[in-house]
Amino acid sequence: MAGKPGNMGKVDFQSQNVELAVSAEKASSFLSDLNNFQKMMPEQIVNWQSTADSCEFDIKGMAHITLQRAEVIPGKLVRIISGPDNPLELEIRGILEKINEDKTSATIELTAELSMMLKMMVSGPLQNLVNIMADRLKSQIESLSGRIQ
């Protein structure tokens, strides 16, 4: 994109689709509480702190990241954006689609504002991140299925 410092551009990553054994409303309720994100993160995430609305953590040996909940459309979308002091501009979306009353299809999408050099370095890890998040979302939902409000 012309005019942006360091030739920055938006790069999108999308997880595989996972099927959750809960309603879309329960899935969005789980995803909208950022305390639950810790259980969805890979081992490289350390020094986790969170509230229902925001979280912050370190990526081992790399950067400190802050995220905040930006939008929730119950049963359809949870959108999380990066905080003001982040080294990267990030947006994470949990896209939900109702299959039936007790089943939901979920996809994790991540958009990052990256320079060409950074894109080459972090594309693999960011794609891996959204896949891990989707897999762990499914396993967390399965382990909590009777207790999710």
C-alpha positions in Angstrom: 0.0 0.0 0.0 1.5 3.2 -1.1 2.2 6.0 1.4 2.4 3.7 4.4 5.7 3.6 6.3 7.7 0.5 5.6 5.4 -0.6 2.7 2.8 -2.0 5.2 -0.2 -4.1 4.0 -3.0 -6.1 5.5 -2.4 -9.9 5.5 -5.3 -12.3 6.3 -5.1 -15.7 7.9 -8.0 -18.1 8.4 -8.2 -21.3 10.4 -9.8 -24.5 9.4 -13.5 -24.8 10.2 -14.3 -26.6 13.4 -17.7 -27.9 14.6 -18.6 -27.0 18.2 -21.2 -29.0 20.1 -23.0 -25.9 21.5 -25.4 -23.3 20.3 -23.9 -20.3 18.4 -25.0 -18.1 21.3 -23.0 -20.2 23.8 -20.0 -20.2 21.5 -20.1 -16.4 21.1 -20.5 -16.0 24.9 -17.4 -18.2 25.4 -15.4 -16.3 22.8 -16.4 -12.8 24.0 -14.9 -13.4 27.4 -11.1 -12.8 26.8 -10.3 -14.7 30.0 -11.1 -17.8 27.9 -8.5 -16.9 25.2 -5.6 -18.0 27.5 -6.7 -21.6 27.0 -6.7 -21.2 23.3 -3.1 -19.9 23.0 0.1 -21.8 22.1 2.9 -22.4 24.6 4.9 -19.3 23.2 2.4 -17.0 24.9 3.6 -16.1 28.5 2.8 -13.6 31.2 -0.9 -13.7 30.5 -3.2 -11.2 32.2 -6.9 -10.7 31.3 -10.3 -9.4 32.1 -13.5 -10.3 30.3 -12.9 -7.3 27.9 -9.1 -7.2 27.4 -5.9 -9.2 27.6 -2.2 -8.8 27.4 0.6 -11.2 27.1 4.2 -11.7 25.8 5.2 -13.7 22.8 8.3 -15.4 24.1 11.4 -13.5 22.9 9.4 -11.3 20.6 6.7 -8.7 21.7 4.2 -7.6 24.3 0.6 -7.7 22.8 -2.6 -6.1 24.1 -6.0 -7.0 22.8 -9.5 -5.7 23.5 -13.0 -6.8 22.6 -14.3 -4.5 19.9 -17.6 -6.0 18.8 -19.9 -8.9 19.6 -22.9 -10.0 17.4 -24.4 -12.8 19.5 -24.3 -16.1 17.7 -22.4 -14.7 14.7 -19.2 -12.7 15.4 -16.7 -11.8 18.1 -14.2 -9.2 17.0 -11.0 -8.5 19.0 -8.6 -5.7 18.1 -5.1 -4.7 19.2 -4.5 -2.1 21.9 -3.0 1.3 21.2 0.7 0.4 22.1 1.0 -2.8 20.1 4.0 -3.4 17.8 1.5 -4.9 15.3 -2.0 -3.9 14.3 -4.1 -7.0 14.7 -7.7 -8.0 14.4 -9.0 -11.4 15.4 -12.5 -12.6 14.5 -14.4 -15.6 15.7 -16.9 -16.3 12.9 -19.8 -18.4 14.0 -22.5 -20.1 11.9 -25.4 -22.0 13.4 -25.7 -25.5 12.2 -28.6 -26.4 14.5 -29.7 -25.7 18.1 -26.7 -27.5 19.5 -24.1 -27.3 16.8 -22.1 -24.4 15.5 -19.4 -24.0 12.8 -16.5 -21.8 13.9 -13.6 -20.2 12.1 -10.9 -18.0 13.5 -9.6 -15.2 11.3 -6.7 -12.9 11.9 -5.8 -9.8 9.9 -2.4 -8.1 10.6 -0.8 -5.0 9.2 2.6 -6.2 8.2 5.6 -5.0 6.2 6.9 -7.3 3.4 9.8 -8.5 5.6 7.7 -9.1 8.6 5.2 -11.0 6.4 7.9 -13.4 5.4 9.0 -14.0 9.0 5.6 -14.3 10.7 3.1 -15.7 8.1 3.8 -19.3 9.1 3.5 -18.7 12.9 0.3 -16.6 12.4 -1.3 -19.3 10.3 -0.3 -21.8 12.9 -1.8 -19.5 15.6 -5.3 -19.4 14.1 -5.3 -23.1 13.6 -4.2 -23.8 17.2 -6.9 -21.3 18.4 -9.6 -23.1 16.4 -8.5 -26.5 17.6 -8.3 -25.4 21.2 -11.7 -23.6 21.0 -13.2 -26.9 20.0 -11.5 -28.8 22.8 -12.3 -26.2 25.4 -16.0 -26.1 24.3 -16.1 -30.0 24.5 -14.6 -30.0 28.0 -16.9 -27.3 29.3 -20.0 -28.1 27.2 -22.4 -28.5 30.2 -21.1 -25.4 32.0 -21.1 -22.7 29.3 -23.7 -20.1 29.9 
